[in-house]
């Protein structure tokens, strides 16, 4: 199984949790052990996106695909961003 397929399978295990808050992730590429993702939907504008990425996404992917050494999102929203929005379930 290709590395991208294994990454997608790992992400599928946590997608229901992301989707419950109106979000998702999209794999952009894997290069030298670094997985680059785009946060979609509510995840793209949520101030909790850094925590979600590190505690949820990165942990699940690294456990399933040990070749991945780092996970980066191209669109992390800072908690200080005035446009940041918490999902309805977190308000």
CNS distance restraints for C-alpha pairs under 8 A (distance, minus, plus):
assign (resid   1 and name CA) (resid   5 and name CA) 6.38 0.50 0.50
assign (resid   1 and name CA) (resid   6 and name CA) 6.69 0.50 0.50
assign (resid   2 and name CA) (resid   6 and name CA) 6.42 0.50 0.50
assign (resid   3 and name CA) (resid   7 and name CA) 6.16 0.50 0.50
assign (resid   3 and name CA) (resid  65 and name CA) 7.39 0.50 0.50
assign (resid   4 and name CA) (resid   8 and name CA) 6.11 0.50 0.50
assign (resid   4 and name CA) (resid  30 and name CA) 7.42 0.50 0.50
assign (resid   5 and name CA) (resid   9 and name CA) 6.18 0.50 0.50
assign (resid   6 and name CA) (resid  10 and name CA) 6.27 0.50 0.50
assign (resid   6 and name CA) (resid  64 and name CA) 7.22 0.50 0.50
assign (resid   6 and name CA) (resid  65 and name CA) 6.57 0.50 0.50
assign (resid   7 and name CA) (resid  11 and name CA) 6.17 0.50 0.50
assign (resid   7 and name CA) (resid  61 and name CA) 6.04 0.50 0.50
assign (resid   7 and name CA) (resid  64 and name CA) 7.41 0.50 0.50
assign (resid   7 and name CA) (resid  65 and name CA) 6.53 0.50 0.50
assign (resid   8 and name CA) (resid  12 and name CA) 6.03 0.50 0.50
assign (resid   8 and name CA) (resid  27 and name CA) 7.68 0.50 0.50
assign (resid   9 and name CA) (resid  13 and name CA) 6.72 0.50 0.50
assign (resid  10 and name CA) (resid  14 and name CA) 7.27 0.50 0.50
assign (resid  10 and name CA) (resid  60 and name CA) 6.07 0.50 0.50
assign (resid  10 and name CA) (resid  61 and name CA) 5.45 0.50 0.50
assign (resid  10 and name CA) (resid  64 and name CA) 6.05 0.50 0.50
assign (resid  10 and name CA) (resid  65 and name CA) 7.91 0.50 0.50
assign (resid  11 and name CA) (resid  15 and name CA) 5.99 0.50 0.50
assign (resid  11 and name CA) (resid  25 and name CA) 7.97 0.50 0.50
assign (resid  11 and name CA) (resid  57 and name CA) 6.95 0.50 0.50
assign (resid  11 and name CA) (resid  60 and name CA) 7.15 0.50 0.50
assign (resid  11 and name CA) (resid  61 and name CA) 6.75 0.50 0.50
assign (resid  12 and name CA) (resid  16 and name CA) 7.60 0.50 0.50
assign (resid  13 and name CA) (resid  60 and name CA) 7.97 0.50 0.50
assign (resid  14 and name CA) (resid  18 and name CA) 6.68 0.50 0.50
assign (resid  14 and name CA) (resid  56 and name CA) 7.45 0.50 0.50
assign (resid  14 and name CA) (resid  57 and name CA) 7.25 0.50 0.50
assign (resid  14 and name CA) (resid  60 and name CA) 7.58 0.50 0.50
assign (resid  15 and name CA) (resid  19 and name CA) 5.89 0.50 0.50
assign (resid  15 and name CA) (resid  24 and name CA) 6.29 0.50 0.50
assign (resid  15 and name CA) (resid  25 and name CA) 7.80 0.50 0.50
assign (resid  16 and name CA) (resid  20 and name CA) 6.02 0.50 0.50
assign (resid  17 and name CA) (resid  21 and name CA) 6.98 0.50 0.50
assign (resid  18 and name CA) (resid  22 and name CA) 6.53 0.50 0.50
assign (resid  18 and name CA) (resid  23 and name CA) 4.94 0.50 0.50
assign (resid  18 and name CA) (resid  24 and name CA) 5.38 0.50 0.50
assign (resid  18 and name CA) (resid  43 and name CA) 7.55 0.50 0.50
assign (resid  19 and name CA) (resid  23 and name CA) 4.81 0.50 0.50
assign (resid  19 and name CA) (resid  24 and name CA) 5.80 0.50 0.50
assign (resid  21 and name CA) (resid  42 and name CA) 6.86 0.50 0.50
assign (resid  21 and name CA) (resid  43 and name CA) 7.94 0.50 0.50
assign (resid  21 and name CA) (resid  87 and name CA) 5.73 0.50 0.50
assign (resid  21 and name CA) (resid  88 and name CA) 7.26 0.50 0.50
assign (resid  21 and name CA) (resid  89 and name CA) 6.46 0.50 0.50
assign (resid  22 and name CA) (resid  41 and name CA) 5.94 0.50 0.50
assign (resid  22 and name CA) (resid  42 and name CA) 5.16 0.50 0.50
assign (resid  22 and name CA) (resid  43 and name CA) 7.28 0.50 0.50
assign (resid  22 and name CA) (resid  87 and name CA) 7.04 0.50 0.50
assign (resid  23 and name CA) (resid  39 and name CA) 7.35 0.50 0.50
assign (resid  23 and name CA) (resid  40 and name CA) 5.48 0.50 0.50
assign (resid  23 and name CA) (resid  41 and name CA) 4.46 0.50 0.50
assign (resid  23 and name CA) (resid  42 and name CA) 4.64 0.50 0.50
assign (resid  23 and name CA) (resid  43 and name CA) 4.74 0.50 0.50
assign (resid  23 and name CA) (resid  44 and name CA) 7.52 0.50 0.50
assign (resid  24 and name CA) (resid  39 and name CA) 6.14 0.50 0.50
assign (resid  24 and name CA) (resid  40 and name CA) 4.94 0.50 0.50
assign (resid  24 and name CA) (resid  41 and name CA) 6.33 0.50 0.50
assign (resid  24 and name CA) (resid  42 and name CA) 7.86 0.50 0.50
assign (resid  24 and name CA) (resid  43 and name CA) 6.57 0.50 0.50
assign (resid  25 and name CA) (resid  37 and name CA) 6.43 0.50 0.50
assign (resid  25 and name CA) (resid  38 and name CA) 5.66 0.50 0.50
assign (resid  25 and name CA) (resid  39 and name CA) 4.67 0.50 0.50
assign (resid  25 and name CA) (resid  40 and name CA) 5.40 0.50 0.50
assign (resid  25 and name CA) (resid  43 and name CA) 7.95 0.50 0.50
assign (resid  26 and name CA) (resid  37 and name CA) 5.51 0.50 0.50
assign (resid  26 and name CA) (resid  38 and name CA) 5.12 0.50 0.50
assign (resid  26 and name CA) (resid  39 and name CA) 6.55 0.50 0.50
assign (resid  26 and name CA) (resid  40 and name CA) 7.06 0.50 0.50
assign (resid  27 and name CA) (resid  35 and name CA) 7.53 0.50 0.50
assign (resid  27 and name CA) (resid  36 and name CA) 6.34 0.50 0.50
assign (resid  27 and name CA) (resid  37 and name CA) 4.69 0.50 0.50
assign (resid  27 and name CA) (resid  38 and name CA) 6.57 0.50 0.50
assign (resid  28 and name CA) (resid  35 and name CA) 7.71 0.50 0.50
assign (resid  28 and name CA) (resid  36 and name CA) 5.45 0.50 0.50
assign (resid  28 and name CA) (resid  37 and name CA) 5.26 0.50 0.50
assign (resid  28 and name CA) (resid  38 and name CA) 6.76 0.50 0.50
assign (resid  29 and name CA) (resid  35 and name CA) 6.02 0.50 0.50
assign (resid  29 and name CA) (resid  36 and name CA) 5.40 0.50 0.50
assign (resid  29 and name CA) (resid  37 and name CA) 7.30 0.50 0.50
assign (resid  30 and name CA) (resid  34 and name CA) 5.46 0.50 0.50
assign (resid  30 and name CA) (resid  35 and name CA) 4.50 0.50 0.50
assign (resid  30 and name CA) (resid  36 and name CA) 6.24 0.50 0.50
assign (resid  31 and name CA) (resid  35 and name CA) 6.74 0.50 0.50
assign (resid  33 and name CA) (resid  67 and name CA) 5.75 0.50 0.50
assign (resid  33 and name CA) (resid  68 and name CA) 4.41 0.50 0.50
assign (resid  33 and name CA) (resid  69 and name CA) 5.16 0.50 0.50
assign (resid  33 and name CA) (resid  70 and name CA) 6.59 0.50 0.50
assign (resid  34 and name CA) (resid  68 and name CA) 5.89 0.50 0.50
assign (resid  34 and name CA) (resid  69 and name CA) 5.94 0.50 0.50
assign (resid  34 and name CA) (resid  70 and name CA) 4.82 0.50 0.50
assign (resid  34 and name CA) (resid  71 and name CA) 5.79 0.50 0.50
assign (resid  34 and name CA) (resid  72 and name CA) 7.26 0.50 0.50
assign (resid  35 and name CA) (resid  68 and name CA) 6.61 0.50 0.50
assign (resid  35 and name CA) (resid  70 and name CA) 6.22 0.50 0.50
assign (resid  35 and name CA) (resid  71 and name CA) 4.74 0.50 0.50
assign (resid  35 and name CA) (resid  72 and name CA) 6.16 0.50 0.50
assign (resid  36 and name CA) (resid  71 and name CA) 6.00 0.50 0.50
assign (resid  36 and name CA) (resid  72 and name CA) 4.89 0.50 0.50
assign (resid  36 and name CA) (resid  73 and name CA) 5.71 0.50 0.50
assign (resid  36 and name CA) (resid  74 and name CA) 6.93 0.50 0.50
assign (resid  37 and name CA) (resid  71 and name CA) 7.42 0.50 0.50
assign (resid  37 and name CA) (resid  72 and name CA) 6.13 0.50 0.50
assign (resid  37 and name CA) (resid  73 and name CA) 4.68 0.50 0.50
assign (resid  37 and name CA) (resid  74 and name CA) 6.30 0.50 0.50
assign (resid  38 and name CA) (resid  44 and name CA) 7.74 0.50 0.50
assign (resid  38 and name CA) (resid  73 and name CA) 5.44 0.50 0.50
assign (resid  38 and name CA) (resid  74 and name CA) 5.59 0.50 0.50
assign (resid  38 and name CA) (resid  75 and name CA) 6.26 0.50 0.50
assign (resid  39 and name CA) (resid  43 and name CA) 5.40 0.50 0.50
assign (resid  39 and name CA) (resid  44 and name CA) 4.75 0.50 0.50
assign (resid  39 and name CA) (resid  73 and name CA) 6.59 0.50 0.50
assign (resid  39 and name CA) (resid  74 and name CA) 7.63 0.50 0.50
assign (resid  39 and name CA) (resid  75 and name CA) 6.41 0.50 0.50
assign (resid  39 and name CA) (resid  76 and name CA) 7.40 0.50 0.50
assign (resid  40 and name CA) (resid  44 and name CA) 5.13 0.50 0.50
assign (resid  41 and name CA) (resid  45 and name CA) 7.56 0.50 0.50
assign (resid  42 and name CA) (resid  46 and name CA) 5.97 0.50 0.50
assign (resid  42 and name CA) (resid  85 and name CA) 7.66 0.50 0.50
assign (resid  42 and name CA) (resid  86 and name CA) 7.71 0.50 0.50
assign (resid  42 and name CA) (resid  87 and name CA) 6.29 0.50 0.50
assign (resid  43 and name CA) (resid  48 and name CA) 7.96 0.50 0.50
assign (resid  43 and name CA) (resid  49 and name CA) 5.83 0.50 0.50
assign (resid  44 and name CA) (resid  49 and name CA) 7.17 0.50 0.50
assign (resid  44 and name CA) (resid  75 and name CA) 6.31 0.50 0.50
assign (resid  44 and name CA) (resid  76 and name CA) 6.58 0.50 0.50
assign (resid  44 and name CA) (resid  77 and name CA) 6.59 0.50 0.50
assign (resid  45 and name CA) (resid  49 and name CA) 7.66 0.50 0.50
assign (resid  45 and name CA) (resid  76 and name CA) 7.71 0.50 0.50
assign (resid  45 and name CA) (resid  77 and name CA) 5.62 0.50 0.50
assign (resid  45 and name CA) (resid  83 and name CA) 7.19 0.50 0.50
assign (resid  45 and name CA) (resid  84 and name CA) 5.05 0.50 0.50
assign (resid  45 and name CA) (resid  85 and name CA) 5.70 0.50 0.50
assign (resid  45 and name CA) (resid  86 and name CA) 7.74 0.50 0.50
assign (resid  46 and name CA) (resid  77 and name CA) 6.18 0.50 0.50
assign (resid  46 and name CA) (resid  79 and name CA) 7.73 0.50 0.50
assign (resid  46 and name CA) (resid  84 and name CA) 5.36 0.50 0.50
assign (resid  46 and name CA) (resid  85 and name CA) 5.04 0.50 0.50
assign (resid  46 and name CA) (resid  86 and name CA) 5.21 0.50 0.50
assign (resid  46 and name CA) (resid  87 and name CA) 6.98 0.50 0.50
assign (resid  47 and name CA) (resid  77 and name CA) 5.58 0.50 0.50
assign (resid  47 and name CA) (resid  78 and name CA) 5.54 0.50 0.50
assign (resid  47 and name CA) (resid  79 and name CA) 4.18 0.50 0.50
assign (resid  47 and name CA) (resid  80 and name CA) 7.63 0.50 0.50
assign (resid  47 and name CA) (resid  81 and name CA) 7.65 0.50 0.50
assign (resid  47 and name CA) (resid  84 and name CA) 5.55 0.50 0.50
assign (resid  47 and name CA) (resid  85 and name CA) 6.65 0.50 0.50
assign (resid  47 and name CA) (resid  86 and name CA) 6.63 0.50 0.50
assign (resid  48 and name CA) (resid  52 and name CA) 6.19 0.50 0.50
assign (resid  48 and name CA) (resid  77 and name CA) 7.96 0.50 0.50
assign (resid  48 and name CA) (resid  79 and name CA) 7.00 0.50 0.50
assign (resid  48 and name CA) (resid  86 and name CA) 7.61 0.50 0.50
assign (resid  49 and name CA) (resid  53 and name CA) 5.94 0.50 0.50
assign (resid  49 and name CA) (resid  76 and name CA) 6.21 0.50 0.50
assign (resid  49 and name CA) (resid  77 and name CA) 6.44 0.50 0.50
assign (resid  50 and name CA) (resid  54 and name CA) 6.23 0.50 0.50
assign (resid  50 and name CA) (resid  76 and name CA) 6.43 0.50 0.50
assign (resid  50 and name CA) (resid  77 and name CA) 7.46 0.50 0.50
assign (resid  50 and name CA) (resid  78 and name CA) 7.77 0.50 0.50
assign (resid  51 and name CA) (resid  55 and name CA) 5.65 0.50 0.50
assign (resid  51 and name CA) (resid  56 and name CA) 7.57 0.50 0.50
assign (resid  52 and name CA) (resid  56 and name CA) 5.13 0.50 0.50
assign (resid  52 and name CA) (resid  57 and name CA) 6.49 0.50 0.50
assign (resid  53 and name CA) (resid  57 and name CA) 4.87 0.50 0.50
assign (resid  53 and name CA) (resid  58 and name CA) 5.85 0.50 0.50
assign (resid  53 and name CA) (resid  71 and name CA) 7.79 0.50 0.50
assign (resid  53 and name CA) (resid  73 and name CA) 7.67 0.50 0.50
assign (resid  54 and name CA) (resid  58 and name CA) 5.09 0.50 0.50
assign (resid  54 and name CA) (resid  59 and name CA) 6.63 0.50 0.50
assign (resid  54 and name CA) (resid  71 and name CA) 7.94 0.50 0.50
assign (resid  55 and name CA) (resid  59 and name CA) 5.90 0.50 0.50
assign (resid  56 and name CA) (resid  60 and name CA) 6.16 0.50 0.50
assign (resid  57 and name CA) (resid  61 and name CA) 6.15 0.50 0.50
assign (resid  58 and name CA) (resid  62 and name CA) 5.96 0.50 0.50
assign (resid  58 and name CA) (resid  70 and name CA) 7.37 0.50 0.50
assign (resid  58 and name CA) (resid  71 and name CA) 5.72 0.50 0.50
assign (resid  59 and name CA) (resid  63 and name CA) 6.09 0.50 0.50
assign (resid  60 and name CA) (resid  64 and name CA) 6.37 0.50 0.50
assign (resid  61 and name CA) (resid  65 and name CA) 5.69 0.50 0.50
assign (resid  61 and name CA) (resid  66 and name CA) 7.82 0.50 0.50
assign (resid  61 and name CA) (resid  68 and name CA) 7.33 0.50 0.50
assign (resid  62 and name CA) (resid  66 and name CA) 5.07 0.50 0.50
assign (resid  62 and name CA) (resid  67 and name CA) 7.42 0.50 0.50
assign (resid  62 and name CA) (resid  68 and name CA) 5.70 0.50 0.50
assign (resid  62 and name CA) (resid  69 and name CA) 7.00 0.50 0.50
assign (resid  77 and name CA) (resid  81 and name CA) 6.69 0.50 0.50
assign (resid  77 and name CA) (resid  84 and name CA) 6.58 0.50 0.50
assign (resid  78 and name CA) (resid  84 and name CA) 7.31 0.50 0.50
assign (resid  79 and name CA) (resid  84 and name CA) 6.66 0.50 0.50
assign (resid  80 and name CA) (resid  84 and name CA) 7.60 0.50 0.50
assign (resid  86 and name CA) (resid  90 and name CA) 6.03 0.50 0.50
assign (resid  86 and name CA) (resid  91 and name CA) 6.37 0.50 0.50
assign (resid  87 and name CA) (resid  91 and name CA) 6.73 0.50 0.50
